[in-house]
Amino acid sequence: MANPYNKYKQTSVLSASREQILLMLYEGAIKFTKLAIQAAEQKKIADRGQNIMRAFDIIVELNATLDHKVGGELAVQLEQLYVFMMDQYTKANLKGDPEPLRANLKVLENLYDGWKQAIDKIKKETEHKGGAA
């Protein structure tokens, strides 16, 4: 029988809005970056590499989904940030140094907070307009 938690997780992802998926991706990247920092500090090379690759893959996905026609300058800036972050993950993996990971963690947390605020603002505006009709 399937694990109920895994079934719940799968259902929550399949029923999530684009905005929720974006936040989930950032949450995953933050989680794996924190785990990679911990592994780097503990000199656990295999764990460090595995978590770096998971976070790296999420950033690759975020970068691949950028829409430059719609996003314009914001998409260009995000692409530059994502490329920088991929470079930092590579450095951290090659050198075993947690500092590039800490830099990425700060960027990820700032981006997550910014997206969360923007999404919450849009939701409130949409609800307000819907209630006024």
C-alpha positions, -999 to 999 in steps of 0.1 A, spaced: 0 0 0 12 35 -8 26 57 20 -3 81 29 21 110 33 36 105 -1 1 102 -16 -8 135 2 23 152 -11 17 140 -47 -19 153 -45 -9 186 -31 16 191 -59 -8 180 -86 -35 204 -73 -12 233 -66 -14 266 -85 16 279 -105 23 303 -76 22 275 -50 45 254 -72 70 283 -74 70 286 -37 74 248 -33 104 249 -56 120 276 -35 112 258 -3 129 227 -17 160 246 -28 162 262 6 158 229 24 185 211 2 209 241 5 206 240 43 212 202 43 242 207 20 256 234 44 252 210 73 269 181 54 298 204 43 304 214 79 303 178 90 326 168 61 300 144 48 310 145 11 284 122 -3 255 140 15 269 173 5 270 164 -31 236 148 -31 219 179 -16 238 203 -37 227 185 -68 190 185 -57 192 223 -50 211 228 -83 184 209 -102 157 231 -88 176 262 -98 180 248 -133 143 242 -135 135 277 -122 158 291 -148 143 270 -176 108 282 -168 116 319 -171 95 336 -197 116 365 -211 87 378 -232 64 383 -202 91 389 -175 113 413 -194 140 429 -172 129 408 -142 134 376 -161 169 388 -172 178 396 -136 165 363 -123 184 344 -150 216 362 -139 209 353 -102 202 317 -111 234 314 -132 253 329 -103 237 304 -79 245 274 -101 281 286 -101 281 289 -63 268 253 -60 295 241 -83 322 258 -63 308 245 -30 307 210 -44 342 211 -58 359 227 -28 337 214 0 333 250 12 300 259 28 304 296 22 290 296 -14 261 276 -1 254 302 26 255 329 -1 229 310 -21 208 304 10 205 342 15 196 347 -21 170 319 -20 154 332 12 152 367 -1 136 355 -34 112 333 -15 101 362 8 97 385 -22 76 360 -42 55 351 -12 47 388 -5 39 395 -42 16 364 -44 -1 373 -11 -6 409 -23 -21 397 -56 -44 372 -38 -57 400 -15 -63 424 -44 -81 396 -63 -102 387 -33 -110 424 -26 -121 429 -63 -142 397 -61 -159 408 -29 -167 443 -43 -185 429 -73 
